[in-house]
């Protein structure tokens, strides 16, 4: 039975990785910033949603793999290592809040309502991203890629704005999707067990 549950989680993680890839690659608006780009995209929606359904590790890995492949196959190839780390952290934080703090995977023992727990879990993961993405991006561009500090500062400021918008969209959309899909997955016994 445990092998079946592991296989279900692996299959769902692969599905969410594909959704993260599609959300970033095909559902985005690129914004040129000098020689670089930033983007409004829907990839983070599925990264957070994966952590809600699969837990922090599996959800984080789904987001990290899907979004990193998206970076590697688009004009964002230099951001791929940073993306992997940040998306994994988003999943870990969202999963930790959802399943360890708010007990989202349990129907009893929850001190906060399901919608509130979902919003707070998503908001926690995305708040990390709003702070970490521009900061890590600045240091990554400056010290790893050798970009001049002035240019890295401008890119970090633009990235902070798009990251904030992406975060709000991700929290709202992931909450709506989770609350809509959870009952159906529970009834069909396809909702993975988070321990």
C-alpha positions as CSV (number, residue, x, y, z in Angstrom):
1,X,0.0,0.0,0.0
2,X,2.9,2.4,0.8
3,X,4.4,1.8,-2.7
4,X,1.1,2.7,-4.3
5,X,1.0,6.0,-2.2
6,X,4.6,6.8,-3.2
7,X,3.7,6.2,-6.9
8,X,0.7,8.4,-6.6
9,X,2.8,11.2,-5.1
10,X,5.4,10.8,-7.8
11,X,2.8,10.9,-10.6
12,X,1.2,14.0,-9.1
13,X,4.6,15.7,-8.6
14,X,5.3,15.1,-12.3
15,X,1.9,16.5,-13.2
16,X,2.5,19.6,-11.1
17,X,6.1,20.0,-12.6
18,X,4.5,20.0,-16.0
19,X,1.9,22.5,-14.9
20,X,4.6,24.8,-13.5
21,X,6.5,24.5,-16.8
22,X,3.3,25.4,-18.8
23,X,2.4,28.2,-16.3
24,X,5.7,29.8,-16.8
25,X,6.5,29.1,-20.4
26,X,3.1,29.7,-22.0
27,X,1.1,31.8,-19.5
28,X,3.5,34.8,-19.1
29,X,4.1,38.4,-20.1
30,X,7.8,39.2,-20.6
31,X,9.0,42.6,-19.5
32,X,12.4,43.6,-20.9
33,X,14.7,45.3,-18.4
34,X,17.8,46.3,-20.4
35,X,19.5,43.2,-21.6
36,X,17.5,41.0,-19.2
37,X,13.9,40.1,-18.7
38,X,11.4,39.7,-15.9
39,X,7.9,38.2,-16.3
40,X,4.4,38.1,-15.0
41,X,3.5,34.4,-15.0
42,X,1.4,31.6,-13.5
43,X,4.1,29.2,-12.7
44,X,4.1,30.0,-9.0
45,X,0.4,29.2,-8.8
46,X,1.2,25.5,-9.5
47,X,4.3,25.5,-7.3
48,X,2.2,26.6,-4.3
49,X,-0.7,24.3,-5.3
50,X,1.7,21.3,-5.5
51,X,2.9,22.0,-1.9
52,X,-0.7,22.1,-0.7
53,X,-1.6,18.8,-2.3
54,X,1.7,16.9,-1.9
55,X,3.5,18.5,1.1
56,X,6.6,20.6,1.2
57,X,9.2,18.2,-0.2
58,X,7.3,16.8,-3.1
59,X,5.5,20.1,-3.9
60,X,8.8,22.0,-3.7
61,X,10.6,19.5,-6.0
62,X,7.7,19.7,-8.5
63,X,7.9,23.5,-8.6
64,X,11.7,23.5,-8.6
65,X,12.0,20.9,-11.5
66,X,9.1,22.4,-13.6
67,X,10.2,26.0,-13.3
68,X,13.9,25.2,-13.8
69,X,13.2,23.3,-17.0
70,X,11.1,26.3,-18.1
71,X,14.1,28.6,-17.4
72,X,16.4,26.2,-19.3
73,X,14.2,26.2,-22.4
74,X,13.5,29.9,-22.5
75,X,15.5,33.2,-22.4
76,X,15.8,32.8,-18.6
77,X,18.5,30.1,-18.8
78,X,21.0,32.0,-16.6
79,X,18.4,32.1,-13.8
80,X,17.9,28.3,-13.7
81,X,20.1,27.6,-10.6
82,X,18.5,30.4,-8.6
83,X,15.0,29.3,-9.7
84,X,15.6,25.7,-8.5
85,X,16.6,26.8,-5.0
86,X,13.9,29.5,-4.6
87,X,11.0,27.3,-5.9
88,X,12.1,24.4,-3.7
89,X,12.0,26.8,-0.7
90,X,8.6,28.1,-1.7
91,X,7.3,24.5,-1.6
92,X,9.0,23.6,1.6
93,X,7.7,26.7,3.4
94,X,4.1,26.4,2.0
95,X,4.1,22.7,2.8
96,X,5.4,23.3,6.4
97,X,2.8,25.9,7.1
98,X,0.0,23.9,5.4
99,X,0.6,20.5,7.0
100,X,2.6,21.1,10.1
101,X,1.3,24.4,11.4
102,X,-2.3,24.5,10.1
103,X,-2.8,20.7,9.6
104,X,-4.5,21.2,6.2
105,X,-4.3,17.5,5.5
106,X,-6.5,16.6,8.5
107,X,-10.2,17.2,8.8
108,X,-10.1,17.4,12.6
109,X,-7.8,19.2,14.9
110,X,-7.5,22.3,12.7
111,X,-7.7,25.5,14.7
112,X,-8.2,27.7,11.6
113,X,-10.8,27.3,8.9
114,X,-9.8,25.5,5.7
115,X,-9.9,28.6,3.5
116,X,-7.9,30.7,6.1
117,X,-5.3,28.0,6.5
118,X,-5.0,27.7,2.7
119,X,-4.6,31.4,2.2
120,X,-2.1,31.7,5.1
121,X,0.0,28.8,3.9
122,X,0.2,30.2,0.3
123,X,0.9,33.6,1.6
124,X,3.8,32.3,3.7
125,X,5.5,30.6,0.8
126,X,5.0,33.6,-1.5
127,X,6.1,36.1,1.1
128,X,9.4,34.3,1.2
129,X,9.6,34.6,-2.6
130,X,8.8,38.3,-2.6
131,X,11.7,39.0,-0.2
132,X,14.2,36.3,-1.4
133,X,13.8,36.5,-5.2
134,X,15.1,40.1,-5.6
135,X,17.7,39.7,-2.9
136,X,19.1,36.4,-4.1
137,X,18.7,37.7,-7.7
138,X,20.9,40.8,-6.9
139,X,23.7,38.7,-5.3
140,X,23.4,36.0,-8.0
141,X,23.7,38.5,-10.8
142,X,26.4,40.5,-9.1
143,X,28.7,37.8,-7.8
144,X,28.0,34.8,-9.9
145,X,27.2,36.3,-13.3
146,X,29.4,39.4,-12.9
147,X,26.8,42.0,-13.7
148,X,27.6,45.6,-12.6
149,X,26.0,46.5,-9.3
150,X,24.0,49.4,-10.7
151,X,22.4,47.1,-13.4
152,X,21.8,44.3,-10.8
153,X,20.1,46.9,-8.5
154,X,17.7,48.0,-11.3
155,X,16.9,44.4,-12.2
156,X,16.3,43.5,-8.6
157,X,13.8,46.5,-8.2
158,X,11.9,45.4,-11.4
159,X,12.0,41.8,-10.3
160,X,10.6,42.8,-6.9
161,X,7.6,44.4,-8.5
162,X,6.8,41.5,-10.8
163,X,7.4,39.0,-8.0
164,X,4.9,40.9,-5.7
165,X,2.2,40.8,-8.4
166,X,3.0,37.1,-9.2
167,X,2.7,36.4,-5.4
168,X,-0.8,38.0,-5.1
169,X,-2.0,36.1,-8.2
170,X,-0.5,32.8,-6.9
171,X,-2.1,33.1,-3.4
172,X,-5.6,33.8,-4.9
173,X,-5.5,31.3,-7.7
174,X,-3.9,28.5,-5.7
175,X,-6.5,29.0,-2.9
176,X,-9.4,28.9,-5.3
177,X,-8.0,25.8,-7.1
178,X,-7.2,23.9,-3.9
179,X,-10.6,24.6,-2.3
180,X,-12.3,23.5,-5.6
181,X,-10.2,20.4,-6.2
182,X,-9.8,19.1,-2.6
183,X,-13.3,17.7,-2.2
184,X,-13.3,15.9,-5.5
185,X,-9.8,14.3,-4.8
186,X,-10.9,13.3,-1.3
187,X,-14.1,11.6,-2.6
188,X,-12.2,9.8,-5.3
189,X,-9.5,8.8,-2.8
190,X,-6.8,10.4,-4.9
191,X,-5.7,13.0,-2.3
192,X,-2.3,12.0,-1.1
193,X,-1.8,11.3,2.6
194,X,0.7,13.8,4.2
195,X,2.3,12.6,7.4
